[in-house]
């Protein structure tokens, strides 16, 4: 008796667009990259959040970035 092995298929989990992450996904849909910036910490913030890390300030703003960078491996 010969049985053929069938490899299981898995669907990739897809990210869910939430009110907090919507500006990020909307920018990507327009072929742009936008991430949050916190003036109180003078730092870029990624992953999207409701409040700034460390200070919990409610001052996060969305800013477009170029996406340019250097990848070290």
Secondary structure, 3 states (H helix, E strand, C coil): CCCCCCCCCCCCCCCCCCCCCHHHHHHHHCCCEEEEEECCCCEEECCCCCCCCCCCCCCEEEEEECCCCCCCC
